[in-house]
Amino acid sequence: MRYIEPHGHMVSRTTDDYLAMVIAGCRAVCEPAFWAGFDRGSAQGFHDYFSQLTQFEPSRAAQYHLPHYCWLCINPKEAEDMALAHDVLALIPEFLGGSTVLGIGEIGLNKNTRNELAILEQHIELAVQYDQLILVHTPHLEDKLKGTRLTLDALRANPGVKPERVIIDHVEEHTVPLVLDRGHWAGITLYPQSKATPARAVDMLEMYGAERIWINSACDWGHSDPLAVPKTALEMRRRGHSDQTVDQLLFRNPHRFLSQCAKFAVDAGAI
């Protein structure tokens, strides 16, 4: 079996996790910029973080022959500080030329505030200006439906956005059709407590099909599982899904989306 981990926060994981992922069949890992567990106090802190994502983390993954890619942004939790957000946005173009940078992400909304929405719109414009892929975080639990709708409207409002170059992550049963109907990709996050279990993810696959959908672990500092993606393959097989369907969801779908960025150089040959 082969798979791509399209959303993993590897700065928060051990080298043992890299080894376990490779043994399980991981062919590439993609790491969006995210909240560090605390609000950073300066743009310099983000500059150092972006250097970590683009320089150190790829070298750490390379010890296990695992390609590491990343996305850059200021996380919506920290976007409430508009002055800081503007300073960080000004830093991002410096890093976009990096050989492992896929695009802008994970941008989005946390509490659906006006400041968060304004910074989301500026991230979108930055992605359009530099012709970048976009990865979107949607809010948790009770704010998810409203936040998803606000995000979709912000994307539609920018005429430069190409829907097929946007992945909207952390979808749930009630938001998958909204995302797919707009022509975007949908990401199902396998998180033990606040998002989907493998069984629930496969339920959604059986409801909506596998077209323009990927699954990811979003493994981070919290209670999460860097092997959630291959474990979901076991649930698919238990239900009778073919090896071809498993490979489509776990490898070919993320490969197809990510290959819209020319820097993504992962072999898509035979299983």
Secondary structure, 3 states (H helix, E strand, C coil): CCEEECCCCHHHCCHHHHHHHHHHCEEEEEEECCCCCCCCCCHHHHHHHHHHHHHHHHHHHHCCCCCEEEEECCCHHHCCCHHHHHHHHHHHHHCCCCCCEEEEEEEECCCCCHHHHHHHHHHHHHHHHCCCEEEEECCCHHHHHHHHHHHHHHHHHCCCCCHHHEEECCCCCCCHHHHHHCCCEEEEEECCCCCECHHHHHHHHHHHCCCCEEEECCCCCCCCCCCHHHHHHHHHHHCCCCHHHHHHHHHHHHHHHHCCCCCCCCCCCCC
